[in-house]
Amino acid sequence: ATILRSSFIVTLATISLQPSSFFTLALVPPAQLPPKIYTSASSIPDPPPPIEPFIPSIFDDALLSVFRWTLQRQSGVALPDIPGFDGMMAELHELHRRSRGTDELERVSLQTMTALAGPIPFVYKTFFARWEATPAVLAWFAKYLLPFLVGEMTLTSTSSSSRDDDASIINNGNDNSNVSGVGGGGGGLLVERCRVLEGSKCMGVCAKMCKVPTERFFAERWGVPLSMEPNFETGACQLRFGVVPLDVKDDPTIPPGCLGRCPGAAVATLQGDGPVEMC
């Protein structure tokens, strides 16, 4: 972990003289279109089966081991009899079941990310957060460091071809919605089939333990807003660095209720608890 952190900082220092030429001159495709809006999560259809399953590399397996070990230490939940990614998913479900509320789930996720990142967010926030190329820089690093957790990713713009962004894109402290336009220099990242969402089958795990704490982590620790926009119908997730996210309660693409495929929804049905806001 120390070697990865040192390499990250050295790379930032190396490209700091010409960040735009390194990250933002290449054209990238537009961001994913906004998900279809449903009035209830239970009415969202299951995504189609993946065409090709994600096959982790040795590097991915090593990162997963470090991530899972850190998560176990922060959460106090460990199921060593279940190996690999499936074991981590089982631990997330167990943590979700034991938790005393959303605040605890967000705290565990935030502490896990903070412990793994070490001093990198502080250094980045202090010296690099106001780069014009910052959204593209973070998207580029995430593409190569996070497949172990979420699967294959594609670099994109931060806006789609069918809309103007309805959120502020931050560039040097100012509202600048043309920094990463359609076909522009990037700052977006499309998770093609999120492993966490597919493995958990749970909107609550997605929103409470991934989306909200990760957005908070980047805004508070890195000094860069991030909008994460899961598509529960396709299993994809559009990340847009430099874009201020909507609050979950105000986001029409995250409807009330629980996904029909969610284990928590099945338990509630069997127990006769009726519909839930979000498991």
ZAPAGU-807188 format. One record per residue (C-alpha): x, y, z; residue in one letter. Coordinates in Angstrom, 2 decimals, decimal comma. Layout:
+---------+---------+---------+------+
!      xx !      yy !      zz ! guse !
+---------+---------+---------+------+
!       X !       Y !       Z !    A !
...
+---------+---------+---------+------+
This chain:
+---------+---------+---------+------+
!      xx !      yy !      zz ! guse !
+---------+---------+---------+------+
!    0,00 !    0,00 !    0,00 !    A !
!    2,87 !    2,36 !    0,81 !    T !
!    4,47 !    1,70 !   -2,58 !    I !
!    1,19 !    2,44 !   -4,38 !    L !
!    0,77 !    5,72 !   -2,49 !    R !
!    4,34 !    6,80 !   -3,27 !    S !
!    3,91 !    5,93 !   -6,96 !    S !
!    0,68 !    7,95 !   -7,10 !    F !
!    2,36 !   11,06 !   -5,66 !    I !
!    5,44 !   10,72 !   -7,90 !    V !
!    3,22 !   10,35 !  -10,98 !    T !
!    1,29 !   13,50 !  -10,06 !    L !
!    4,51 !   15,44 !   -9,65 !    A !
!    5,83 !   14,16 !  -12,99 !    T !
!    2,77 !   15,23 !  -15,01 !    I !
!    2,07 !   18,47 !  -13,15 !    S !
!    3,88 !   20,57 !  -15,74 !    L !
!    1,61 !   19,45 !  -18,60 !    Q !
!   -1,55 !   17,94 !  -17,12 !    P !
!   -3,78 !   18,96 !  -20,00 !    S !
!   -1,65 !   17,32 !  -22,65 !    S !
!   -1,39 !   14,12 !  -20,62 !    F !
!   -5,06 !   13,65 !  -19,76 !    F !
!   -7,40 !   15,96 !  -21,62 !    T !
!   -6,46 !   16,09 !  -25,29 !    L !
!   -7,74 !   12,63 !  -26,13 !    A !
!  -11,37 !   12,57 !  -27,18 !    L !
!  -13,63 !   10,39 !  -25,07 !    V !
!  -17,23 !    9,26 !  -25,58 !    P !
!  -20,11 !   11,09 !  -23,89 !    P !
!  -21,41 !   10,04 !  -20,51 !    A !
!  -24,15 !    7,45 !  -20,16 !    Q !
!  -27,68 !    8,70 !  -20,60 !    L !
!  -29,62 !    9,21 !  -17,34 !    P !
!  -31,38 !    6,06 !  -16,09 !    P !
!  -35,07 !    5,56 !  -16,69 !    K !
!  -37,13 !    6,88 !  -13,77 !    I !
!  -39,29 !    4,40 !  -11,85 !    Y !
!  -41,76 !    5,27 !   -9,10 !    T !
!  -40,82 !    2,19 !   -7,07 !    S !
!  -37,59 !    0,21 !   -6,85 !    A !
!  -39,51 !   -3,07 !   -6,91 !    S !
!  -40,67 !   -2,32 !  -10,47 !    S !
!  -37,11 !   -2,00 !  -11,83 !    I !
!  -36,39 !   -5,07 !  -13,99 !    P !
!  -33,33 !   -7,21 !  -13,41 !    D !
!  -30,35 !   -6,43 !  -15,64 !    P !
!  -29,61 !   -8,91 !  -18,43 !    P !
!  -26,93 !  -11,54 !  -17,78 !    P !
!  -23,40 !  -10,25 !  -18,42 !    P !
!  -22,00 !  -11,15 !  -21,82 !    I !
!  -18,56 !  -11,82 !  -20,38 !    E !
!  -17,88 !  -12,20 !  -16,65 !    P !
!  -15,16 !  -10,04 !  -15,13 !    F !
!  -11,92 !  -11,99 !  -14,72 !    I !
!   -9,66 !  -10,36 !  -12,11 !    P !
!   -5,92 !  -10,19 !  -12,62 !    S !
!   -3,33 !  -11,04 !   -9,98 !    I !
!   -3,09 !   -7,31 !   -9,29 !    F !
!   -6,86 !   -7,13 !   -8,80 !    D !
!   -6,76 !  -10,08 !   -6,38 !    D !
!   -4,02 !   -8,40 !   -4,36 !    A !
!   -5,94 !   -5,12 !   -4,15 !    L !
!   -9,11 !   -6,97 !   -3,16 !    L !
!   -7,26 !   -8,73 !   -0,33 !    S !
!   -5,96 !   -5,42 !    1,03 !    V !
!   -9,35 !   -3,76 !    0,69 !    F !
!  -11,20 !   -6,62 !    2,36 !    R !
!   -8,69 !   -6,82 !    5,22 !    W !
!   -9,07 !   -3,09 !    5,86 !    T !
!  -12,86 !   -3,31 !    5,69 !    L !
!  -12,85 !   -6,15 !    8,21 !    Q !
!  -10,76 !   -4,09 !   10,63 !    R !
!  -13,05 !   -1,07 !   10,32 !    Q !
!  -16,34 !   -2,98 !   10,51 !    S !
!  -15,52 !   -5,79 !   12,91 !    G !
!  -17,19 !   -8,24 !   10,50 !    V !
!  -15,11 !  -11,10 !    9,10 !    A !
!  -16,24 !  -14,30 !    7,38 !    L !
!  -12,93 !  -16,01 !    6,56 !    P !
!  -14,59 !  -19,25 !    5,46 !    D !
!  -15,89 !  -17,51 !    2,31 !    I !
!  -13,00 !  -16,56 !    0,02 !    P !
!  -12,51 !  -13,70 !   -2,41 !    G !
!  -15,09 !  -11,25 !   -3,70 !    F !
!  -18,02 !  -13,43 !   -2,63 !    D !
!  -16,69 !  -13,35 !    0,91 !    G !
!  -16,54 !   -9,56 !    0,89 !    M !
!  -20,13 !   -9,40 !   -0,39 !    M !
!  -21,24 !  -11,71 !    2,43 !    A !
!  -19,47 !   -9,45 !    4,92 !    E !
!  -21,17 !   -6,36 !    3,50 !    L !
!  -24,59 !   -8,02 !    3,86 !    H !
!  -23,76 !   -9,06 !    7,42 !    E !
!  -22,60 !   -5,54 !    8,27 !    L !
!  -25,77 !   -4,15 !    6,71 !    H !
!  -27,86 !   -6,54 !    8,81 !    R !
!  -26,04 !   -5,68 !   12,07 !    R !
!  -25,85 !   -1,94 !   11,56 !    S !
!  -27,76 !    0,52 !   13,71 !    R !
!  -28,52 !    2,82 !   10,80 !    G !
!  -27,25 !    4,60 !    7,71 !    T !
!  -24,76 !    6,73 !    9,64 !    D !
!  -22,85 !    3,66 !   10,83 !    E !
!  -22,67 !    2,17 !    7,33 !    L !
!  -21,39 !    5,43 !    5,86 !    E !
!  -18,87 !    5,79 !    8,70 !    R !
!  -17,41 !    2,32 !    8,13 !    V !
!  -17,10 !    2,90 !    4,38 !    S !
!  -15,55 !    6,33 !    4,86 !    L !
!  -13,05 !    5,06 !    7,43 !    Q !
!  -12,07 !    2,18 !    5,13 !    T !
!  -11,35 !    4,53 !    2,21 !    M !
!   -9,48 !    6,95 !    4,47 !    T !
!   -7,29 !    4,19 !    5,91 !    A !
!   -6,44 !    2,85 !    2,45 !    L !
!   -5,66 !    6,24 !    0,90 !    A !
!   -3,28 !    7,40 !    3,62 !    G !
!   -1,86 !   10,89 !    2,97 !    P !
!   -2,66 !   10,97 !   -0,75 !    I !
!   -6,00 !   12,88 !   -0,49 !    P !
!   -4,42 !   15,58 !    1,71 !    F !
!   -1,52 !   16,03 !   -0,70 !    V !
!   -3,83 !   16,10 !   -3,71 !    Y !
!   -6,27 !   18,54 !   -2,11 !    K !
!   -3,43 !   20,86 !   -1,09 !    T !
!   -1,49 !   20,96 !   -4,35 !    F !
!   -3,56 !   19,61 !   -7,23 !    F !
!   -7,32 !   19,89 !   -6,53 !    A !
!   -7,75 !   23,11 !   -8,55 !    R !
!   -6,12 !   21,85 !  -11,73 !    W !
!   -8,21 !   22,28 !  -14,82 !    E !
!   -7,39 !   18,65 !  -15,56 !    A !
!   -8,34 !   17,35 !  -12,09 !    T !
!  -11,57 !   15,51 !  -13,11 !    P !
!   -9,75 !   13,74 !  -15,94 !    A !
!   -6,76 !   12,90 !  -13,71 !    V !
!   -8,90 !   11,22 !  -11,07 !    L !
!  -10,98 !    9,36 !  -13,67 !    A !
!   -7,79 !    8,07 !  -15,30 !    W !
!   -6,36 !    6,71 !  -12,04 !    F !
!   -9,69 !    5,21 !  -10,98 !    A !
!   -9,96 !    3,32 !  -14,27 !    K !
!   -6,77 !    1,40 !  -13,54 !    Y !
!   -6,98 !    1,06 !   -9,76 !    L !
!  -10,62 !    0,13 !   -9,10 !    L !
!  -11,60 !   -2,74 !  -11,45 !    P !
!  -11,01 !   -5,19 !   -8,58 !    F !
!  -13,99 !   -3,61 !   -6,82 !    L !
!  -16,40 !   -2,52 !   -9,55 !    V !
!  -15,29 !   -4,28 !  -12,74 !    G !
!  -14,39 !   -2,95 !  -16,19 !    E !
!  -14,60 !    0,81 !  -16,76 !    M !
!  -14,53 !    3,17 !  -19,73 !    T !
!  -13,37 !    6,78 !  -19,70 !    L !
!  -16,09 !    9,24 !  -20,76 !    T !
!  -16,94 !   12,90 !  -20,77 !    S !
!  -18,92 !   14,32 !  -17,86 !    T !
!  -21,92 !   15,21 !  -20,02 !    S !
!  -24,12 !   13,12 !  -22,26 !    S !
!  -25,10 !   13,96 !  -25,81 !    S !
!  -28,74 !   14,46 !  -24,83 !    S !
!  -28,49 !   16,93 !  -21,98 !    R !
!  -26,67 !   19,84 !  -20,45 !    D !
!  -25,40 !   19,07 !  -16,97 !    D !
!  -27,85 !   20,21 !  -14,30 !    D !
!  -25,11 !   20,25 !  -11,69 !    A !
!  -22,10 !   22,51 !  -11,27 !    S !
!  -18,80 !   21,36 !  -12,75 !    I !
!  -16,04 !   22,81 !  -10,61 !    I !
!  -12,95 !   24,25 !  -12,25 !    N !
!  -10,64 !   26,41 !  -10,16 !    N !
!  -13,48 !   27,20 !   -7,80 !    G !
!  -15,81 !   28,49 !  -10,51 !    N !
!  -18,87 !   27,12 !  -12,27 !    D !
!  -17,61 !   26,02 !  -15,67 !    N !
!  -19,94 !   23,60 !  -17,37 !    S !
!  -17,84 !   23,48 !  -20,54 !    N !
!  -14,72 !   21,96 !  -19,00 !    V !
!  -15,65 !   18,45 !  -20,09 !    S !
!  -18,26 !   18,65 !  -22,77 !    G !
!  -19,40 !   15,94 !  -25,12 !    V !
!  -16,41 !   14,35 !  -26,76 !    G !
!  -14,16 !   16,55 !  -24,64 !    G !
!  -11,25 !   15,83 !  -22,37 !    G !
!  -12,90 !   13,51 !  -19,90 !    G !
!  -13,59 !   13,49 !  -16,19 !    G !
!  -16,26 !   10,82 !  -16,50 !    G !
!  -15,98 !    7,11 !  -15,95 !    L !
!  -18,56 !    4,48 !  -16,86 !    L !
!  -18,60 !    1,34 !  -14,74 !    V !
!  -19,97 !   -1,07 !  -17,31 !    E !
!  -21,32 !   -3,65 !  -14,87 !    R !
!  -20,75 !   -2,85 !  -11,20 !    C !
!  -19,51 !   -5,89 !   -9,29 !    R !
!  -20,74 !   -4,55 !   -5,95 !    V !
!  -24,27 !   -3,90 !   -7,23 !    L !
!  -24,39 !   -7,21 !   -9,05 !    E !
!  -22,95 !   -9,12 !   -6,10 !    G !
!  -25,13 !   -7,51 !   -3,43 !    S !
!  -28,34 !   -7,15 !   -5,51 !    K !
!  -29,15 !   -4,43 !   -3,00 !    C !
!  -29,96 !   -0,76 !   -3,49 !    M !
!  -29,18 !   -0,08 !    0,18 !    G !
!  -25,64 !   -1,46 !   -0,09 !    V !
!  -25,14 !    0,54 !   -3,29 !    C !
!  -26,43 !    3,84 !   -1,91 !    A !
!  -25,44 !    3,69 !    1,77 !    K !
!  -22,10 !    1,91 !    1,56 !    M !
!  -20,78 !    2,99 !   -1,84 !    C !
!  -22,41 !    6,00 !   -3,50 !    K !
!  -22,94 !    8,39 !   -0,58 !    V !
!  -19,71 !    7,75 !    1,37 !    P !
!  -17,58 !    7,78 !   -1,80 !    T !
!  -19,06 !   11,10 !   -2,92 !    E !
!  -18,44 !   12,49 !    0,56 !    R !
!  -14,89 !   11,08 !    0,60 !    F !
!  -13,90 !   12,89 !   -2,59 !    F !
!  -15,63 !   16,14 !   -1,69 !    A !
!  -14,20 !   16,35 !    1,84 !    E !
!  -10,81 !   14,64 !    1,58 !    R !
!   -9,78 !   15,26 !   -2,04 !    W !
!  -11,48 !   18,65 !   -2,48 !    G !
!  -13,19 !   17,46 !   -5,66 !    V !
!  -16,93 !   16,75 !   -5,98 !    P !
!  -18,03 !   13,47 !   -7,50 !    L !
!  -21,42 !   12,37 !   -8,77 !    S !
!  -22,08 !    8,62 !   -8,88 !    M !
!  -25,16 !    7,66 !  -10,87 !    E !
!  -26,07 !    3,96 !  -10,68 !    P !
!  -28,40 !    2,42 !  -13,23 !    N !
!  -30,22 !   -0,39 !  -11,43 !    F !
!  -31,80 !   -1,61 !  -14,67 !    E !
!  -28,51 !   -2,22 !  -16,48 !    T !
!  -26,09 !   -2,65 !  -13,57 !    G !
!  -23,91 !    0,21 !  -14,86 !    A !
!  -22,80 !    3,29 !  -12,94 !    C !
!  -21,73 !    6,64 !  -14,37 !    Q !
!  -19,10 !    8,54 !  -12,38 !    L !
!  -18,60 !   12,24 !  -13,05 !    R !
!  -15,66 !   13,86 !  -11,30 !    F !
!  -16,02 !   17,60 !  -10,73 !    G !
!  -19,83 !   17,39 !  -10,69 !    V !
!  -21,81 !   18,11 !   -7,52 !    V !
!  -24,19 !   15,18 !   -6,86 !    P !
!  -27,84 !   15,33 !   -6,00 !    L !
!  -28,87 !   14,28 !   -2,52 !    D !
!  -30,16 !   10,69 !   -2,56 !    V !
!  -33,55 !   11,89 !   -1,29 !    K !
!  -33,81 !   14,34 !   -4,21 !    D !
!  -32,53 !   11,97 !   -6,90 !    D !
!  -35,44 !   10,73 !   -9,07 !    P !
!  -33,32 !    7,85 !  -10,41 !    T !
!  -33,15 !    6,28 !   -6,92 !    I !
!  -36,80 !    5,48 !   -6,16 !    P !
!  -38,21 !    4,40 !   -2,80 !    P !
!  -38,51 !    0,76 !   -1,94 !    G !
!  -36,22 !   -2,21 !   -2,49 !    C !
!  -35,13 !   -4,04 !   -5,62 !    L !
!  -37,15 !   -7,17 !   -6,26 !    G !
!  -33,94 !   -9,22 !   -6,46 !    R !
!  -32,63 !   -7,91 !   -3,11 !    C !
!  -32,15 !  -10,52 !   -0,33 !    P !
!  -33,45 !   -7,99 !    2,21 !    G !
!  -36,69 !   -7,54 !    0,29 !    A !
!  -37,19 !  -11,30 !    0,18 !    A !
!  -36,72 !  -11,56 !    3,96 !    V !
!  -39,19 !   -8,70 !    4,56 !    A !
!  -41,77 !  -10,45 !    2,38 !    T !
!  -41,36 !  -13,77 !    4,19 !    L !
!  -41,70 !  -12,05 !    7,56 !    Q !
!  -44,78 !  -10,15 !    6,45 !    G !
!  -43,16 !   -6,76 !    7,02 !    D !
!  -44,51 !   -5,33 !    3,78 !    G !
!  -42,68 !   -2,85 !    1,55 !    P !
!  -39,58 !   -1,06 !    2,87 !    V !
!  -38,20 !    2,38 !    2,10 !    E !
!  -34,76 !    1,04 !    1,27 !    M !
!  -33,17 !   -2,02 !    2,84 !    C !
+---------+---------+---------+------+
